[in-house]
Amino acid sequence: MKLRLLRFALLLLGIVVAGQGFGQDVRRAQPAGRGNAYPGAGVPATPAGPSALERSGMSAVPVDVNRRLAVGDIISVQIQEDRELAVAKRVSATGELDMSPFGRIRVSGKSTAQVESELKALLEKDYYYTATVVVSLDVVNPIAVLSKITISGEVRAPGPIEVAAGEKLTLSEAILRAGNFTPWAQKDKVKLFRGGRETLHDVRTILKEGRVQDDPVLEDGDRINVAKNWFNFKGD
């Protein structure tokens, strides 16, 4: 009788010890849960890095989706066909983005829609039959101030031209940015209005001979007018 009771007690003890060990193994096998990279992954997540705003060192300001890009702005660029996340990029001091493999692309003074269109054209030229590009303005540089130049007359795209802070735009460059002269433009007598004063500039010679000393740097509020040459039948 005593032997049976001893065997029964040892059996109960063995069951209790085995149950405790099994419970420990189950707890070790459970995934980390809240710290996972995604639910059920069982892999601890990498600590989240600083946000784009924190990395930029700039304070948040309201973002106008129609705003022209300026130096220091941070934008996100995503090419959906690549099946990758959007990449944050900062507009350089020269108003450009480094867009491998295309090199540096000028974006200051342009809207996100214009940048999307340009990148789409570059991608569809050599890489994709159809490319879907999404460009978003994430962080606005509150220090950047856009100057505005107005150009009218015989250029292909008359209207206002915005110049990013720190950017130097010359008279001839403004003509080129406005689509260049029309065939009827009076290129040797381009009018520049500044502060109630009018000056004439031979932009044809500036462009043809590279006379940078005669190419004035524009200022905020400058107005340019290219007159029509009614007697220029050759479009010179």
C-alpha positions, 0 to 999 in steps of 0.5 A, a space after each residue: 500500500 505504501 509503495 503504491 502511494 509513493 509511486 502515485 506521488 512521484 507521478 503527480 510530481 512529474 506531471 507538475 514539473 513537465 507542465 511548468 517546463 512546457 509553459 516556459 517553452 510556449 512563452 519563449 516561442 511567442 512572437 514579440 508582438 507589439 515591437 514587430 516590424 509587422 503583425 505576426 512577423 516575429 522580428 523586432 522592429 527597427 527603431 523609427 528614425 527621425 521624420 523628414 521634418 526633424 531631419 530638415 531642421 525646419 519648423 512646420 508651415 502650411 503646405 500649399 500644393 500649388 506653391 512653386 518649389 524653392 531652395 530648401 523645400 523637401 519633396 517626396 518622389 515615387 515611381 510607382 512602377 518601381 514598386 518602392 516607397 517614396 524617396 524624400 529629397 531636398 531642393 539644393 541651393 542651386 534649385 536642383 534635385 539629384 535624380 539618378 540616373 538622370 543627374 541634376 534636374 532643375 525644379 525651383 520655380 516649378 510646381 510639383 505637377 510640372 516636375 512630375 511631367 518632366 520626370 515622366 517624360 525622362 522615364 518613358 524615353 529610356 526606361 518605361 513604356 508608361 511611367 507613373 510619377 508622384 511628387 509631393 511637397 512635404 516640407 516648405 522652407 520658411 526662409 525661402 522667398 520667391 522673387 517675381 519677374 514679369 516678361 511680356 511681348 515676343 517670347 513663346 511663354 510670356 508671364 510671371 517668372 518666379 526666382 528662388 531665394 539665392 538664385 541669380 537670374 539674368 536677362 538672357 536666362 529669363 528670355 530662355 526660361 520664357 521659351 525664347 524669342 518668337 521669330 518676330 522678336 526685336 532681339 537687339 532692343 529688349 526693354 527692362 523696366 526697374 523702379 520707373 527706369 527703362 533700359 535697352 539691352 541687345 540680348 541677341 548679341 549677349 546670347 550669340 557672343 556670350 557677353 556676360 558683362 552686358 547681361 544684367 542680373 534681374 531683381 524682384 519686380 523687374 519687368 521685361 518687354 520684347 517688342 515686335 519687329 514688323 519688318 523682320 520677314 526672315 524671323 532674325 
